[in-house]
């Protein structure tokens, strides 16, 4: 790994010299834009819309467009004069319990490595955070942008998590939040039972990016001149649940059935293969429950449609009843 930032953690009167490393990386397959006919790379040039000339990179500046169309130009010198007090420091401003942080605020993660001179102070801060169960709230400037951040401990290493500012989180103003939607106690109990039956320890290694694997197989097949075989998709069962309660019941049965089948198949296996059997059970249960959830969504929609039709039919009968009463009078 290559460090992308050098500075210091400011912890009270203690300064800990550190380096930052990107903690995550994208594993997406990279493509280039090319001409379909001959495979030539597509190139983009910077052209000015006014003088219609190509503009070299060193002549490109930042522009802020006003509502009337006028442009305010900001140069690199203008940007350099902006005050960024935390340019070379991670300034700890307070400590807070971990559970008070909403994960929606998390932005990017960086590993924090101490310089040799700051290793002892680094370990002191790390151990103190771990013992307290709290995280450090800090401010730091990365790539000419000041961010709120936290310092937390992960596998013996301090991790810097940059946070979004509160006004960068959108408000979910969805109409259904104002509706008075009733949930039946029986449905709630079955949903809770389904959650309980599908609750297992999370192991991210059990999951993989099937789309990326298929895309890589497509590329490999193109390179080797092979035909790509489209995998078959699972068929949807003809008998679908007729209500939300039926869908929940079917989901619960599928989850329990997946675990029972996995337990039976694992009885004759060695202890070393037991972990694999459990992983398969979890995936099977999740897959069946996912199919049942999809069926449940459709069933709920069908139930609402039936209710709507009954209401409409009742309204259609009202005029006829009123007319008969008038004739009788």
Short mmCIF file of the C-alpha atoms (twelve columns), coordinates in Angstrom:
data_MODEL
# 
_entry.id   MODEL 
# 
loop_
_atom_site.group_PDB 
_atom_site.id 
_atom_site.type_symbol 
_atom_site.label_atom_id 
_atom_site.label_alt_id 
_atom_site.label_comp_id 
_atom_site.label_asym_id 
_atom_site.label_seq_id 
_atom_site.Cartn_x 
_atom_site.Cartn_y 
_atom_site.Cartn_z 
_atom_site.pdbx_PDB_model_num 
ATOM 1   C CA . UNK A 1   0.000   0.000   0.000   1 
ATOM 2   C CA . UNK A 2   1.098   3.563   -0.656  1 
ATOM 3   C CA . UNK A 3   0.363   6.312   1.830   1 
ATOM 4   C CA . UNK A 4   -1.825  9.115   0.484   1 
ATOM 5   C CA . UNK A 5   -1.480  11.606  3.361   1 
ATOM 6   C CA . UNK A 6   1.056   12.480  6.071   1 
ATOM 7   C CA . UNK A 7   0.323   14.523  9.160   1 
ATOM 8   C CA . UNK A 8   -0.372  14.119  12.858  1 
ATOM 9   C CA . UNK A 9   -3.193  13.152  15.188  1 
ATOM 10  C CA . UNK A 10  -3.740  16.000  17.643  1 
ATOM 11  C CA . UNK A 11  -4.921  14.414  20.906  1 
ATOM 12  C CA . UNK A 12  -5.025  17.076  23.621  1 
ATOM 13  C CA . UNK A 13  -1.418  18.246  23.918  1 
ATOM 14  C CA . UNK A 14  -0.161  15.007  22.344  1 
ATOM 15  C CA . UNK A 15  0.869   14.979  18.677  1 
ATOM 16  C CA . UNK A 16  1.126   11.594  16.969  1 
ATOM 17  C CA . UNK A 17  2.817   11.639  13.519  1 
ATOM 18  C CA . UNK A 18  0.919   9.287   11.201  1 
ATOM 19  C CA . UNK A 19  0.315   8.261   7.604   1 
ATOM 20  C CA . UNK A 20  -3.037  7.475   5.989   1 
ATOM 21  C CA . UNK A 21  -3.719  4.612   3.592   1 
ATOM 22  C CA . UNK A 22  -6.922  3.937   1.658   1 
ATOM 23  C CA . UNK A 23  -8.589  1.064   3.525   1 
ATOM 24  C CA . UNK A 24  -10.829 -0.089  0.672   1 
ATOM 25  C CA . UNK A 25  -10.557 -0.570  -3.078  1 
ATOM 26  C CA . UNK A 26  -12.987 -1.186  -5.909  1 
ATOM 27  C CA . UNK A 27  -12.750 -4.562  -7.648  1 
ATOM 28  C CA . UNK A 28  -14.849 -3.580  -10.643 1 
ATOM 29  C CA . UNK A 29  -13.666 -4.674  -14.076 1 
ATOM 30  C CA . UNK A 30  -12.362 -1.611  -15.901 1 
ATOM 31  C CA . UNK A 31  -13.417 -0.875  -19.477 1 
ATOM 32  C CA . UNK A 32  -12.291 1.762   -21.969 1 
ATOM 33  C CA . UNK A 33  -14.570 3.544   -24.398 1 
ATOM 34  C CA . UNK A 34  -13.614 2.449   -27.904 1 
ATOM 35  C CA . UNK A 35  -14.834 2.747   -31.479 1 
ATOM 36  C CA . UNK A 36  -17.051 -0.271  -32.205 1 
ATOM 37  C CA . UNK A 37  -15.730 -0.620  -35.775 1 
ATOM 38  C CA . UNK A 38  -11.973 -0.809  -35.154 1 
ATOM 39  C CA . UNK A 39  -11.450 -0.804  -31.370 1 
ATOM 40  C CA . UNK A 40  -9.693  2.551   -31.339 1 
ATOM 41  C CA . UNK A 41  -9.798  4.391   -28.013 1 
ATOM 42  C CA . UNK A 42  -12.176 7.318   -27.687 1 
ATOM 43  C CA . UNK A 43  -10.396 10.497  -26.625 1 
ATOM 44  C CA . UNK A 44  -11.948 13.596  -25.117 1 
ATOM 45  C CA . UNK A 45  -10.563 17.081  -25.617 1 
ATOM 46  C CA . UNK A 46  -11.280 20.258  -23.682 1 
ATOM 47  C CA . UNK A 47  -12.876 22.827  -25.965 1 
ATOM 48  C CA . UNK A 48  -13.993 26.294  -24.955 1 
ATOM 49  C CA . UNK A 49  -17.643 26.936  -25.865 1 
ATOM 50  C CA . UNK A 50  -16.911 30.612  -26.624 1 
ATOM 51  C CA . UNK A 51  -13.665 30.696  -28.615 1 
ATOM 52  C CA . UNK A 52  -14.098 27.072  -29.834 1 
ATOM 53  C CA . UNK A 53  -10.436 26.304  -29.230 1 
ATOM 54  C CA . UNK A 54  -8.833  23.404  -27.351 1 
ATOM 55  C CA . UNK A 55  -7.802  24.499  -23.846 1 
ATOM 56  C CA . UNK A 56  -4.640  23.065  -22.190 1 
ATOM 57  C CA . UNK A 57  -5.104  21.709  -18.675 1 
ATOM 58  C CA . UNK A 58  -3.030  24.471  -17.073 1 
ATOM 59  C CA . UNK A 59  -5.501  27.050  -18.375 1 
ATOM 60  C CA . UNK A 60  -8.535  25.329  -16.851 1 
ATOM 61  C CA . UNK A 61  -10.018 27.028  -13.770 1 
ATOM 62  C CA . UNK A 62  -13.033 26.404  -11.534 1 
ATOM 63  C CA . UNK A 63  -16.222 28.301  -12.377 1 
ATOM 64  C CA . UNK A 64  -19.315 28.945  -10.247 1 
ATOM 65  C CA . UNK A 65  -22.373 29.650  -12.382 1 
ATOM 66  C CA . UNK A 66  -24.869 32.208  -11.087 1 
ATOM 67  C CA . UNK A 67  -28.640 31.853  -11.681 1 
ATOM 68  C CA . UNK A 68  -28.475 34.459  -14.463 1 
ATOM 69  C CA . UNK A 69  -25.779 32.537  -16.352 1 
ATOM 70  C CA . UNK A 70  -22.826 34.703  -15.261 1 
ATOM 71  C CA . UNK A 71  -19.696 32.809  -14.288 1 
ATOM 72  C CA . UNK A 72  -17.482 33.488  -11.257 1 
ATOM 73  C CA . UNK A 73  -13.965 32.230  -11.962 1 
ATOM 74  C CA . UNK A 74  -11.829 30.807  -9.139  1 
ATOM 75  C CA . UNK A 75  -8.149  30.137  -9.769  1 
ATOM 76  C CA . UNK A 76  -5.763  27.836  -7.900  1 
ATOM 77  C CA . UNK A 77  -4.361  30.911  -6.123  1 
ATOM 78  C CA . UNK A 78  -7.868  31.797  -4.907  1 
ATOM 79  C CA . UNK A 79  -8.371  28.279  -3.574  1 
ATOM 80  C CA . UNK A 80  -4.971  28.271  -1.873  1 
ATOM 81  C CA . UNK A 81  -5.924  31.314  0.217   1 
ATOM 82  C CA . UNK A 82  -8.865  29.527  1.837   1 
ATOM 83  C CA . UNK A 83  -8.270  28.730  5.527   1 
ATOM 84  C CA . UNK A 84  -7.854  25.006  6.189   1 
ATOM 85  C CA . UNK A 85  -6.480  24.734  9.742   1 
ATOM 86  C CA . UNK A 86  -6.597  20.924  9.688   1 
ATOM 87  C CA . UNK A 87  -4.606  20.517  6.465   1 
ATOM 88  C CA . UNK A 88  -1.861  18.467  8.126   1 
ATOM 89  C CA . UNK A 89  -3.552  17.314  11.291  1 
ATOM 90  C CA . UNK A 90  -6.342  15.074  12.474  1 
ATOM 91  C CA . UNK A 91  -7.681  17.220  15.284  1 
ATOM 92  C CA . UNK A 92  -9.598  15.258  17.915  1 
ATOM 93  C CA . UNK A 93  -12.363 17.510  19.264  1 
ATOM 94  C CA . UNK A 94  -14.384 15.100  21.460  1 
ATOM 95  C CA . UNK A 95  -15.188 11.473  22.266  1 
ATOM 96  C CA . UNK A 96  -18.606 9.839   21.998  1 
ATOM 97  C CA . UNK A 97  -20.263 6.400   22.387  1 
ATOM 98  C CA . UNK A 98  -20.216 4.352   19.195  1 
ATOM 99  C CA . UNK A 99  -23.975 3.751   19.198  1 
ATOM 100 C CA . UNK A 100 -24.663 7.473   18.832  1 
ATOM 101 C CA . UNK A 101 -23.271 7.470   15.281  1 
ATOM 102 C CA . UNK A 102 -25.704 6.846   12.444  1 
ATOM 103 C CA . UNK A 103 -23.956 4.641   9.807   1 
ATOM 104 C CA . UNK A 104 -25.555 6.731   7.038   1 
ATOM 105 C CA . UNK A 105 -22.958 9.407   7.839   1 
ATOM 106 C CA . UNK A 106 -19.991 7.120   7.048   1 
ATOM 107 C CA . UNK A 107 -18.148 8.137   3.891   1 
ATOM 108 C CA . UNK A 108 -14.634 6.708   3.367   1 
ATOM 109 C CA . UNK A 109 -12.220 4.622   5.450   1 
ATOM 110 C CA . UNK A 110 -8.460  5.029   5.925   1 
ATOM 111 C CA . UNK A 111 -5.921  2.986   7.873   1 
ATOM 112 C CA . UNK A 112 -3.817  5.093   10.232  1 
ATOM 113 C CA . UNK A 113 -0.167  4.035   10.625  1 
ATOM 114 C CA . UNK A 114 2.120   5.690   13.184  1 
ATOM 115 C CA . UNK A 115 5.548   6.995   12.378  1 
ATOM 116 C CA . UNK A 116 8.305   5.366   14.453  1 
ATOM 117 C CA . UNK A 117 8.515   8.379   16.776  1 
ATOM 118 C CA . UNK A 118 4.789   8.261   17.570  1 
ATOM 119 C CA . UNK A 119 4.254   4.511   18.000  1 
ATOM 120 C CA . UNK A 120 3.975   4.617   21.810  1 
ATOM 121 C CA . UNK A 121 1.450   7.478   21.835  1 
ATOM 122 C CA . UNK A 122 -0.464  5.725   19.031  1 
ATOM 123 C CA . UNK A 123 -0.768  2.517   21.049  1 
ATOM 124 C CA . UNK A 124 -1.828  4.548   24.110  1 
ATOM 125 C CA . UNK A 125 -4.692  6.195   22.171  1 
ATOM 126 C CA . UNK A 126 -5.686  2.896   20.548  1 
ATOM 127 C CA . UNK A 127 -5.842  0.986   23.846  1 
ATOM 128 C CA . UNK A 128 -7.667  3.830   25.614  1 
ATOM 129 C CA . UNK A 129 -10.328 3.938   22.882  1 
ATOM 130 C CA . UNK A 130 -10.749 0.169   22.984  1 
ATOM 131 C CA . UNK A 131 -11.127 0.118   26.762  1 
ATOM 132 C CA . UNK A 132 -13.613 2.995   26.796  1 
ATOM 133 C CA . UNK A 133 -15.827 1.637   23.994  1 
ATOM 134 C CA . UNK A 134 -15.940 5.135   22.501  1 
ATOM 135 C CA . UNK A 135 -14.792 6.724   19.240  1 
ATOM 136 C CA . UNK A 136 -12.907 9.969   18.728  1 
ATOM 137 C CA . UNK A 137 -14.635 12.732  16.782  1 
ATOM 138 C CA . UNK A 138 -12.110 14.647  14.700  1 
ATOM 139 C CA . UNK A 139 -11.749 17.158  11.881  1 
ATOM 140 C CA . UNK A 140 -9.362  16.639  8.983   1 
ATOM 141 C CA . UNK A 141 -8.725  18.165  5.548   1 
ATOM 142 C CA . UNK A 142 -8.189  15.704  2.703   1 
ATOM 143 C CA . UNK A 143 -7.949  16.695  -0.968  1 
ATOM 144 C CA . UNK A 144 -8.690  20.353  -0.209  1 
ATOM 145 C CA . UNK A 145 -11.918 19.497  1.613   1 
ATOM 146 C CA . UNK A 146 -12.423 19.626  5.354   1 
ATOM 147 C CA . UNK A 147 -14.382 16.703  6.755   1 
ATOM 148 C CA . UNK A 148 -15.791 15.528  10.008  1 
ATOM 149 C CA . UNK A 149 -14.326 12.132  10.913  1 
ATOM 150 C CA . UNK A 150 -14.063 9.489   13.602  1 
ATOM 151 C CA . UNK A 151 -11.143 7.442   14.848  1 
ATOM 152 C CA . UNK A 152 -11.988 3.883   15.850  1 
ATOM 153 C CA . UNK A 153 -10.106 0.652   16.465  1 
ATOM 154 C CA . UNK A 154 -10.220 -2.284  14.050  1 
ATOM 155 C CA . UNK A 155 -7.999  -5.341  14.464  1 
ATOM 156 C CA . UNK A 156 -5.380  -3.413  16.430  1 
ATOM 157 C CA . UNK A 157 -5.214  -0.513  13.948  1 
ATOM 158 C CA . UNK A 158 -6.754  2.935   14.175  1 
ATOM 159 C CA . UNK A 159 -9.171  3.603   11.317  1 
ATOM 160 C CA . UNK A 160 -10.136 7.090   10.212  1 
ATOM 161 C CA . UNK A 161 -13.716 7.207   8.898   1 
ATOM 162 C CA . UNK A 162 -14.634 10.444  7.170   1 
ATOM 163 C CA . UNK A 163 -18.250 11.487  7.733   1 
ATOM 164 C CA . UNK A 164 -20.790 13.377  5.695   1 
ATOM 165 C CA . UNK A 165 -21.944 16.698  7.072   1 
ATOM 166 C CA . UNK A 166 -25.512 16.572  8.437   1 
ATOM 167 C CA . UNK A 167 -26.895 18.746  5.616   1 
ATOM 168 C CA . UNK A 168 -25.561 16.237  3.069   1 
ATOM 169 C CA . UNK A 169 -28.043 13.584  4.208   1 
ATOM 170 C CA . UNK A 170 -31.387 13.816  2.428   1 
ATOM 171 C CA . UNK A 171 -34.748 13.827  4.169   1 
ATOM 172 C CA . UNK A 172 -36.866 10.754  3.213   1 
ATOM 173 C CA . UNK A 173 -40.178 12.593  2.813   1 
ATOM 174 C CA . UNK A 174 -42.149 9.605   1.504   1 
ATOM 175 C CA . UNK A 175 -45.969 9.862   1.385   1 
ATOM 176 C CA . UNK A 176 -46.564 6.494   3.080   1 
ATOM 177 C CA . UNK A 177 -45.046 7.836   6.311   1 
ATOM 178 C CA . UNK A 178 -48.165 9.960   6.775   1 
ATOM 179 C CA . UNK A 179 -50.541 7.047   6.137   1 
ATOM 180 C CA . UNK A 180 -52.155 5.122   8.966   1 
ATOM 181 C CA . UNK A 181 -51.118 1.609   7.909   1 
ATOM 182 C CA . UNK A 182 -52.339 -1.149  10.219  1 
ATOM 183 C CA . UNK A 183 -50.227 -4.266  10.801  1 
ATOM 184 C CA . UNK A 184 -52.018 -7.282  12.234  1 
ATOM 185 C CA . UNK A 185 -50.543 -8.790  15.426  1 
ATOM 186 C CA . UNK A 186 -50.421 -12.245 13.807  1 
ATOM 187 C CA . UNK A 187 -48.416 -10.916 10.852  1 
ATOM 188 C CA . UNK A 188 -46.054 -9.106  13.211  1 
ATOM 189 C CA . UNK A 189 -45.445 -12.269 15.244  1 
ATOM 190 C CA . UNK A 190 -44.735 -14.296 12.110  1 
ATOM 191 C CA . UNK A 191 -42.368 -11.609 10.797  1 
ATOM 192 C CA . UNK A 192 -40.508 -11.633 14.119  1 
ATOM 193 C CA . UNK A 193 -40.293 -15.444 13.977  1 
ATOM 194 C CA . UNK A 194 -38.938 -15.254 10.425  1 
ATOM 195 C CA . UNK A 195 -36.285 -12.750 11.506  1 
ATOM 196 C CA . UNK A 196 -35.320 -14.976 14.427  1 
ATOM 197 C CA . UNK A 197 -35.084 -18.107 12.254  1 
ATOM 198 C CA . UNK A 198 -32.851 -16.300 9.731   1 
ATOM 199 C CA . UNK A 199 -30.580 -14.698 12.341  1 
ATOM 200 C CA . UNK A 200 -26.954 -15.915 12.068  1 
ATOM 201 C CA . UNK A 201 -23.511 -14.430 12.639  1 
ATOM 202 C CA . UNK A 202 -22.510 -12.296 9.664   1 
ATOM 203 C CA . UNK A 203 -19.524 -13.562 7.687   1 
ATOM 204 C CA . UNK A 204 -18.837 -11.406 4.612   1 
ATOM 205 C CA . UNK A 205 -16.658 -14.151 3.091   1 
ATOM 206 C CA . UNK A 206 -19.806 -16.215 2.496   1 
ATOM 207 C CA . UNK A 207 -20.980 -13.748 -0.148  1 
ATOM 208 C CA . UNK A 208 -19.515 -12.900 -3.529  1 
ATOM 209 C CA . UNK A 209 -20.145 -10.629 -6.476  1 
ATOM 210 C CA . UNK A 210 -21.846 -12.971 -8.949  1 
ATOM 211 C CA . UNK A 211 -22.278 -10.196 -11.529 1 
ATOM 212 C CA . UNK A 212 -18.555 -9.417  -11.559 1 
ATOM 213 C CA . UNK A 213 -17.737 -13.126 -11.869 1 
ATOM 214 C CA . UNK A 214 -20.113 -13.497 -14.814 1 
ATOM 215 C CA . UNK A 215 -18.654 -10.382 -16.440 1 
ATOM 216 C CA . UNK A 216 -15.112 -11.742 -16.019 1 
ATOM 217 C CA . UNK A 217 -16.227 -15.036 -17.547 1 
ATOM 218 C CA . UNK A 218 -17.672 -13.121 -20.501 1 
ATOM 219 C CA . UNK A 219 -14.365 -11.303 -21.035 1 
ATOM 220 C CA . UNK A 220 -12.369 -14.540 -20.728 1 
ATOM 221 C CA . UNK A 221 -14.676 -16.266 -23.205 1 
ATOM 222 C CA . UNK A 222 -14.198 -13.412 -25.687 1 
ATOM 223 C CA . UNK A 223 -10.412 -13.671 -25.305 1 
ATOM 224 C CA . UNK A 224 -10.436 -17.460 -25.827 1 
ATOM 225 C CA . UNK A 225 -13.025 -17.382 -28.611 1 
ATOM 226 C CA . UNK A 226 -15.540 -19.476 -26.643 1 
ATOM 227 C CA . UNK A 227 -19.310 -19.208 -26.576 1 
ATOM 228 C CA . UNK A 228 -20.777 -17.821 -23.383 1 
ATOM 229 C CA . UNK A 229 -23.458 -20.034 -21.809 1 
ATOM 230 C CA . UNK A 230 -26.235 -18.106 -20.117 1 
ATOM 231 C CA . UNK A 231 -26.963 -19.685 -16.708 1 
ATOM 232 C CA . UNK A 232 -30.521 -20.830 -16.140 1 
ATOM 233 C CA . UNK A 233 -32.633 -18.791 -13.759 1 
ATOM 234 C CA . UNK A 234 -34.790 -20.367 -11.091 1 
ATOM 235 C CA . UNK A 235 -38.452 -20.775 -12.022 1 
ATOM 236 C CA . UNK A 236 -41.119 -19.149 -9.862  1 
ATOM 237 C CA . UNK A 237 -43.498 -21.604 -8.244  1 
ATOM 238 C CA . UNK A 238 -46.964 -21.714 -9.814  1 
ATOM 239 C CA . UNK A 239 -48.734 -21.734 -6.458  1 
ATOM 240 C CA . UNK A 240 -48.291 -18.289 -4.961  1 
ATOM 241 C CA . UNK A 241 -49.431 -17.198 -1.479  1 
ATOM 242 C CA . UNK A 242 -52.825 -15.507 -1.490  1 
ATOM 243 C CA . UNK A 243 -52.137 -13.086 1.369   1 
ATOM 244 C CA . UNK A 244 -49.350 -11.434 3.299   1 
ATOM 245 C CA . UNK A 245 -49.879 -13.860 6.180   1 
ATOM 246 C CA . UNK A 246 -49.557 -16.837 3.791   1 
ATOM 247 C CA . UNK A 247 -46.370 -15.364 2.348   1 
ATOM 248 C CA . UNK A 248 -44.879 -14.951 5.834   1 
ATOM 249 C CA . UNK A 249 -45.873 -18.506 6.738   1 
ATOM 250 C CA . UNK A 250 -44.309 -19.869 3.541   1 
ATOM 251 C CA . UNK A 251 -41.144 -17.849 4.158   1 
ATOM 252 C CA . UNK A 252 -40.896 -19.196 7.706   1 
ATOM 253 C CA . UNK A 253 -41.356 -22.786 6.493   1 
ATOM 254 C CA . UNK A 254 -38.714 -22.263 3.795   1 
ATOM 255 C CA . UNK A 255 -36.221 -20.855 6.297   1 
ATOM 256 C CA . UNK A 256 -36.792 -23.714 8.749   1 
ATOM 257 C CA . UNK A 257 -36.695 -26.292 5.967   1 
ATOM 258 C CA . UNK A 258 -33.387 -24.970 4.691   1 
ATOM 259 C CA . UNK A 259 -31.812 -25.296 8.115   1 
ATOM 260 C CA . UNK A 260 -33.214 -28.798 8.689   1 
ATOM 261 C CA . UNK A 261 -31.911 -30.027 5.331   1 
ATOM 262 C CA . UNK A 262 -28.495 -28.550 6.039   1 
ATOM 263 C CA . UNK A 263 -28.394 -30.158 9.483   1 
ATOM 264 C CA . UNK A 264 -29.285 -33.588 8.076   1 
ATOM 265 C CA . UNK A 265 -26.726 -33.364 5.273   1 
ATOM 266 C CA . UNK A 266 -24.053 -32.287 7.742   1 
ATOM 267 C CA . UNK A 267 -24.481 -35.289 10.103  1 
ATOM 268 C CA . UNK A 268 -22.348 -37.589 7.976   1 
ATOM 269 C CA . UNK A 269 -19.609 -35.058 7.292   1 
ATOM 270 C CA . UNK A 270 -16.400 -34.408 9.170   1 
ATOM 271 C CA . UNK A 271 -16.051 -31.569 11.646  1 
ATOM 272 C CA . UNK A 272 -13.779 -29.735 9.239   1 
ATOM 273 C CA . UNK A 273 -16.609 -29.480 6.716   1 
ATOM 274 C CA . UNK A 274 -19.234 -28.410 9.238   1 
ATOM 275 C CA . UNK A 275 -18.592 -24.709 8.638   1 
ATOM 276 C CA . UNK A 276 -19.212 -25.118 4.926   1 
ATOM 277 C CA . UNK A 277 -22.507 -26.911 5.614   1 
ATOM 278 C CA . UNK A 278 -23.681 -24.084 7.853   1 
ATOM 279 C CA . UNK A 279 -22.779 -21.514 5.252   1 
ATOM 280 C CA . UNK A 280 -24.745 -23.445 2.645   1 
ATOM 281 C CA . UNK A 281 -27.696 -23.635 5.001   1 
ATOM 282 C CA . UNK A 282 -27.649 -19.912 5.569   1 
ATOM 283 C CA . UNK A 283 -27.484 -19.207 1.853   1 
ATOM 284 C CA . UNK A 284 -30.240 -21.729 1.078   1 
ATOM 285 C CA . UNK A 285 -32.474 -20.294 3.767   1 
ATOM 286 C CA . UNK A 286 -31.818 -16.759 2.580   1 
ATOM 287 C CA . UNK A 287 -32.543 -17.717 -1.036  1 
ATOM 288 C CA . UNK A 288 -35.823 -19.456 -0.192  1 
ATOM 289 C CA . UNK A 289 -36.895 -16.691 2.127   1 
ATOM 290 C CA . UNK A 290 -36.051 -14.131 -0.544  1 
ATOM 291 C CA . UNK A 291 -38.282 -15.942 -3.044  1 
ATOM 292 C CA . UNK A 292 -41.059 -16.097 -0.488  1 
ATOM 293 C CA . UNK A 293 -40.668 -12.397 0.281   1 
ATOM 294 C CA . UNK A 294 -41.045 -11.607 -3.409  1 
ATOM 295 C CA . UNK A 295 -44.161 -13.769 -3.544  1 
ATOM 296 C CA . UNK A 296 -45.447 -12.046 -0.416  1 
ATOM 297 C CA . UNK A 297 -45.046 -8.642  -1.986  1 
ATOM 298 C CA . UNK A 298 -47.066 -9.742  -4.989  1 
ATOM 299 C CA . UNK A 299 -49.668 -11.374 -2.744  1 
ATOM 300 C CA . UNK A 300 -50.041 -8.178  -0.740  1 
ATOM 301 C CA . UNK A 301 -50.525 -6.261  -3.968  1 
ATOM 302 C CA . UNK A 302 -53.151 -8.782  -5.109  1 
ATOM 303 C CA . UNK A 303 -54.961 -8.462  -1.787  1 
ATOM 304 C CA . UNK A 304 -55.067 -4.674  -2.099  1 
ATOM 305 C CA . UNK A 305 -56.348 -4.996  -5.660  1 
ATOM 306 C CA . UNK A 306 -59.151 -7.312  -4.513  1 
ATOM 307 C CA . UNK A 307 -60.132 -4.863  -1.781  1 
ATOM 308 C CA . UNK A 308 -60.181 -2.043  -4.325  1 
ATOM 309 C CA . UNK A 309 -62.424 -4.049  -6.648  1 
ATOM 310 C CA . UNK A 310 -64.858 -4.869  -3.835  1 
ATOM 311 C CA . UNK A 311 -65.028 -1.192  -2.867  1 
ATOM 312 C CA . UNK A 312 -65.643 -0.188  -6.490  1 
ATOM 313 C CA . UNK A 313 -68.382 -2.800  -6.882  1 
ATOM 314 C CA . UNK A 314 -70.114 -1.553  -3.741  1 
ATOM 315 C CA . UNK A 315 -70.073 1.987   -5.063  1 
ATOM 316 C CA . UNK A 316 -71.555 0.832   -8.377  1 
ATOM 317 C CA . UNK A 317 -74.503 -0.737  -6.552  1 
ATOM 318 C CA . UNK A 318 -75.370 2.429   -4.626  1 
ATOM 319 C CA . UNK A 319 -77.023 4.347   -7.542  1 
ATOM 320 C CA . UNK A 320 -79.251 1.358   -8.422  1 
ATOM 321 C CA . UNK A 321 -80.443 1.040   -4.814  1 
ATOM 322 C CA . UNK A 322 -81.200 4.772   -4.632  1 
ATOM 323 C CA . UNK A 323 -83.176 4.610   -7.886  1 
ATOM 324 C CA . UNK A 324 -85.328 1.725   -6.626  1 
ATOM 325 C CA . UNK A 325 -86.129 3.653   -3.448  1 
ATOM 326 C CA . UNK A 326 -87.276 6.698   -5.458  1 
ATOM 327 C CA . UNK A 327 -89.602 4.598   -7.632  1 
ATOM 328 C CA . UNK A 328 -91.086 2.966   -4.536  1 
ATOM 329 C CA . UNK A 329 -91.873 6.389   -3.027  1 
# 
